[in-house]
Amino acid sequence: MFGNKKEKQPPRFKKIYSDPTGENEIWVDTQTGVNYLWHAVGYTGSITPLLGSDGKPVITPVE
């Protein structure tokens, strides 16, 4: 148990945008490149894939 040290993994999601109100944020999945929109209202919020004008998910190239 004490000999097992897990390697620290980079975070799965990275915030790339936040509007001035803090109600809307865009997060990117660092493994797939899929962009997600987070919308907060009061004490709750929701997340959904960010879709382009063609109806397909917006994908950021993965480094």
C-alpha positions in Angstrom: 0.0 0.0 0.0 2.7 2.5 0.9 4.9 1.5 -2.0 2.3 2.2 -4.6 2.6 5.8 -5.8 0.3 6.8 -8.5 1.6 9.1 -11.2 -0.2 12.4 -11.1 -2.4 12.7 -14.2 -3.1 16.0 -15.9 -6.7 17.3 -15.5 -9.2 15.7 -17.8 -11.0 19.0 -18.5 -9.6 22.5 -19.1 -11.6 25.7 -18.9 -10.9 27.8 -22.0 -13.6 30.6 -21.6 -15.7 32.3 -18.9 -18.0 35.2 -19.6 -17.8 38.3 -17.3 -20.9 37.1 -15.3 -19.4 33.7 -14.7 -22.7 32.1 -15.8 -21.3 30.6 -19.0 -18.1 28.6 -19.4 -16.6 26.5 -22.1 -14.6 23.4 -21.1 -12.5 21.1 -23.3 -12.0 17.4 -22.7 -8.2 17.1 -23.0 -8.5 13.5 -24.2 -11.1 13.8 -26.9 -11.0 17.6 -27.7 -14.8 17.9 -27.4 -16.0 21.3 -26.2 -18.7 21.6 -23.5 -20.9 24.6 -22.5 -21.5 24.9 -18.8 -24.3 27.3 -17.8 -24.9 28.2 -14.1 -28.0 29.7 -12.6 -28.1 30.4 -8.9 -27.1 27.2 -7.1 -27.5 24.9 -10.1 -26.2 24.5 -13.6 -26.1 22.2 -16.6 -23.5 21.0 -19.1 -24.0 20.1 -22.7 -21.7 19.4 -25.7 -21.1 22.7 -27.6 -22.5 22.3 -31.1 -21.4 24.0 -34.3 -23.7 25.4 -37.0 -23.7 22.0 -38.7 -25.1 20.4 -35.5 -21.9 18.4 -34.8 -19.8 18.8 -31.6 -17.1 21.5 -31.7 -13.7 19.7 -31.4 -10.5 21.4 -30.4 -7.3 19.6 -31.7 -5.7 17.6 -28.9 -2.1 18.3 -28.2 
